[in-house]
Amino acid sequence: MLDGVLFFPVTPFAPDGTLDPRTLGTHVRAGVDAGAGAVFPACGTGEFHALSPREHTDVVRTAVESVDGAVPVFAGVGGPLPTAIELAGAARENGADGLLLLPPYLVNADQDGLVRYVREVAQAAGLPLIVYNRANARFSPRAAVEVAAIDRVVGFKDGVGDIETLARTVVAIRESLRERAKPFQFFNGLPTAEATVPAYRAIGVPLYSSAVFCFAPEISLAFHRAVTTGDEKRVDALLAGFFHPLVALRDKVPGYAVSLVKAGVRLRGLDVGPVRAPLSDPTREDLDELSALLERGLELVRNA
């Protein structure tokens, strides 16, 4: 079972645009040393959409080697069914402990088709699998119960933000698995998840992915301590002073949920390169705002 702050590393690229495994290793080791509860390479923040199958495998291998057994490694897979199965197999062969299943490519499928997609990947992968509810892979409570019953499916991560439907889904899955006593976890997977952590915890979803951890683990961990110890005053201060303004900046441009994070890593001194097309790097004005926000967040942590 996973616990703590979940780390979704960015994928560094060299000046010539190629994958930079050495910098990725540095980035991952720093996150583990800072206190990550698990590492999720080649996922949304890691630009899964922009990686070739070979690069994906190199990213997963580098992450596994860099973690060196300290915490679990869950690799992102998804896209067309054969691609998802191929990437899952390569992740297994390179030592990943589990998988995060991203949506299938482009198509809007019916609920039975989505369940079949999950089942076929899970059966072929041979690893514990977390289903990502987002974009064109939105599971109804009924479909979510069906995927939760699949042997290797161990979690449900929400990136939609429909609290009412998710609350029904959480209860429905728990009830369906009660007699089996199957270990199963729920995750908040919204961008800048900290902004919605209090709401998600209220419906039984305590785990969340922290993109901020990539570039400001001090802020991410301070928030996690506050929210898990019930320090509401501290939670509110960090939300008002850092996370909510970051959400406002993130929402200015599509893709900033990834490119701002990568820019933040560069601001902290690790050159991870730019984002790949079709994403765009932040403007100078927005970089300046991010820098000011970062300093404000670190100041809040220092003055705790």
N, C-alpha and C positions, 0 to 999 in steps of 0.2 A: 504494500500500500504506500502511496506517495504522501509526502508531507512537506511543509515548509514553503519557501518561495521557489516557484518553478521558473527555470532560466531558459529562455529561448534565444540563443546566440544569433548575432548577425553573421552573414557569410562574407568574409573579406575578399576583395578583389585587388589584384596588383595593378600598377599603372598601365600595363598593357591590356587590362581587362580580363586576364585569366584568374582562376581561383588561386588564392594565397593560403595554402594549408598551414604554413608556419605561423602566420598572424592569427589564423583561426585557433591554433593550438594555444597560443598565448592568451587569447580572449577567453577560451573555455576554461583553462586552468585558473585564470584570475577569478572567474565566476564561481568555480568550485571552492577556491580558497576563501572567497568572500562569504560563503555559506549557502550556496544554492542547494535546494532539496532534491533536484533532479535537473537533467539537461535534455532539452528537446532541439536537436540540430535539424537543419533543413526543413523548417516549418515556415509559417507565414513571415515572421520577422527575419528568418534566414533566407528569404527570397526563393522558396521552393519552386515557384512558378518560372524562375529564370535559370534554373540549373539543368544541365544535360544529365542523362542517367550516369555517365561516368563521374561527373562532378559531384552528383548527389552521393554516390558511393564513397568518393574521396572525403566528402564532408563528414559522413557518418563514421568512417574509419578513423579520421583525425579526432573527432569528438570522443569516440570510445577510447582511443589510445591516451588522449589527454586527461580524461576523467579517471582512467586507470582503476576502475572498480569502486571509486569513492562514493558515487551516487548512481542511481539508475539513469540510463540513456534511452530515451524514446525518440525514434526517428520519424520525421514526417514522410508520409507516402500519400499517393492519390493520383488523380488524373484518370486517363483511360484505364479500363480494367486490366488489360495486359501489362501496362506500364506500372500500375500500382502493385501488381503481383510480382513483377520483376524487381522493383525497388525494394519491396518487402523482403524478398529472398536475399538480395544483396545485403540489406541491413542485418538480417539474421546471421549471415555468413561472416559479417564483420563485427559481430559481438554486441549488437544493440539488444537491450533488454526488453524493448517493446516498441510499439508503433502508435503514431497519431494519424488517423485516417482522414485526410482532407477530402473535399468534395470531388466527384467525378468531373471530367472535363465538360464545361459549357452547358450540357443538356439539362433541361428541366424534366426530371423523371417523376413517375408516380411513386407512391409510398412503397408498394410491393417491389418495384424495381430498385429503390434505394436499399431496402432490406436485403435484397439478393446481392447487390454490390458489396455490402458489408460482409455478408456471409461468405462469398467467394474469396474475398481478400483474406478474411480471418482464417478460413480453412487452409488456404494455400500458404499463408505466411508462417504459421507455426510459432507465433509470438503473441503475448498479451497485446490487445488492441484497444485504443480509446477512439470512440467515434466523435467526429467534430460536426456539430450541428450549426451550419452557417451557409450563407450564399444560396447556391442551388441545391443544397442537401439539407433541407429542413424536414426534420422528422416529427410527425404527429405523435402524441402520447402513445397511441396504439402501435405505431411502427417502432418507436423507441423501446417499448416493452419487448417487441420481437427481437430487436438487435441485442438488447441486454441479456436475452436468454441464450444467445450464441455462446458456446463454451469459452472461446478465447477473448470475447469482448469484456473488458474490465472497467470501462469508464465511458462517460458521456460528457462532452465538453460543449458548452453553449456559446456561440458567437452571434446569436440573433438579438437577444435582449428583450424578448417577449416574456416578461416575468410571470404573467398569468399562465401561459401555456407551459412554461418551464416548471412552475410550481406543481401543476397537474402531472407533468411528466415525472418529476422526482417522486411524488407519492405513488404514482402508478408503477414505476419500476421497483420501488422498495416493496410494495405489496406483492408484486409478481415474483420477487426473489426471496421473500421472507422464509418460506419453507425450505428452500435450497440452502439458505444461509451463505449465498455466494458473495464473496467480497466484491464490492462495486463502489466506484467513486464518481462524484460529479464535480465539474470544473467550470469556472467562469472564464470564458475565452474571448471576451470583448476587448477591443483595443483599449489601451490604458485602463486595464481592468480594475485598478484600485478605485477609480471613480464610482464603480458600482458594487464594490465589495460589500458594504453594509447591507444593501438590498439583497444581494445573492445569499449572504450568510443567513438572512432572515428566513429564506425558504429552504435552507438545508444544503447550500452549495458553498462550502468554506474554502475550497482550493481555487487558485487562480494563477494564470500566467502573468508574469510581470515583465513587460518590455522595458520598463524603466531600470530594472535590475541590470540590463546590459551596460548602461552608462552611468548609473548612479546607485550602486548597490546599497550605499549608506542610507539613501532616502527610502528605497524599496524595503529594506530590512527594518528601518525605524517604523514605517507604516505597518508592516506585518506584526511587529511586536505590539504596537498600539492596538491594532484591531483584535488580536488574539488575547490580549489581557484586559480588554474592555475599557481602555483609556480613550473614552469618547472625545475628550477635550483635545487630545493629541491627534486623533484621527481627523477631527474637524479642521484643526490648524493646518495639517498637511494637505488635506483636500482643498481648502480655500486658498492656501498660499502657493501650492505647487501643482497638484494633480488637475484641478478644474481649469486653471489657466492653460495647462499643457493640452488638455482636451480641446479648448477653444482654438489653440494654435494648430493642433493636429487637424481640426475640421476645416481649415482654410483651403486645403488642397487635397484632392484624392491621392492616396498613396503616402501621405505624410505619416501615417501610422507606422510605416517602415522606414522611410527616408529620414525622418526626424530622429529616430532611434540610432540609425547609423551615424548621423551627424553628431549626436550626443557622444557616441563612442570616440569619434575623432576629436571632439572638444576635450575629452578627458585624456588625450595623448596617444591613442592607439590608432594608427592609420589603417583603417579597414577599407579605404577606397570609396567610390561612389556606389549608388544603386544602379542596377541595370535597367535598360528600357524594358517595359514602357513606363517605369516609374521615373520621377524627376527628383533631383536633389533640392533641398530648400534654398530659397533666395537668400541673399545677403541680409536683407531686412529680417527675415524669419530666423536666420541663424543667430543674429544679434538678440532677438527676443528669446530664443531657446537658451542662449548663454546666460542671459539675465535671469531666466526662470531657474536654471540649474543652480546658479549662485544663491538665489533666494531659498531654494529647497535645501541646499547644503547648510545654509545659515540657520534654517529652522532646526535642522538636526543638531548642529553644533550648540545651539542655545537651549536644547532640551534639558 
